[in-house]
Amino acid sequence: MSTTASPRRFPSVQVLFGAIVVLVGVLLLLNTTGILVVDDYLVYVPSLFVLLGVWALFRGGLRGFVGPTVLIVVAGAWQAVALGYATVDQVVAFWPVLIIAFGLSVVLGTYRSKVPTTDDSYTSMFAAFGGVERRNTSKAFTGADLTAVFGGAELDLRDADPASRPATVNAVALFGGADIIVPRDWNVRMEVLPVLGAASDERPRREETNEEVDLVVTGFAAFGGVSVSD
């Protein structure tokens, strides 16, 4: 059994991402309604996404580091421009760094022999400007959260069993995709809200499916997709 501390002890990347979005929305609302001038605070918004990238690196144990690193670099450059430490032209001159990062992700993916496996009851995944794959083999699976921003997240649950039915996976896909792979006989209920996106159970219809719901997939997809496959 894994000796890793429960991933729900600290906020997941998805929770932190949502909190940042809410905070930015509140600041913008205060600004546009004239209740409070918050321009001096909005200038530091890029730093929040730098912190998000750092947290994603910490939570992921440096696995799939390319996406969070790109997020840190892009948000850091944005912050430098916002504070006047660099110009847009100076930052744009370094755009080939993104190509280098993409190449590194391809090379590292080639040498990765196996998809990372965990037996934790709860799985948290974050993909930004890249892809993240995880296989969960827990026999007491309770749920997961998947966040894909300009990237892809894939969670394989074919060797997992819910601690109690139904387990819940919350998936957020923004200009990206989240895919949950499940056993063929699982009864999956989709409760994902697509906003200019898609949410679907792509498994072929089968007569032999469990009567009880095994998994509920919630969340939303904006300019991206959330899918269930086998």
Salt bridges, closest charged atoms under 4 A:
ASP156 OD2 - ARG135 NE 3.67
ASP156 OD2 - ARG158 NH2 2.66
ASP161 OD2 - LYS139 NZ 3.80
GLU191 OE2 - ARG189 NE 2.82
ASP201 OD2 - ARG203 NH2 2.81
GLU208 OE1 - ARG206 NH2 3.95
ASP214 OD1 - ARG165 NE 2.41
ASP230 OD2 - ARG184 NE 3.76
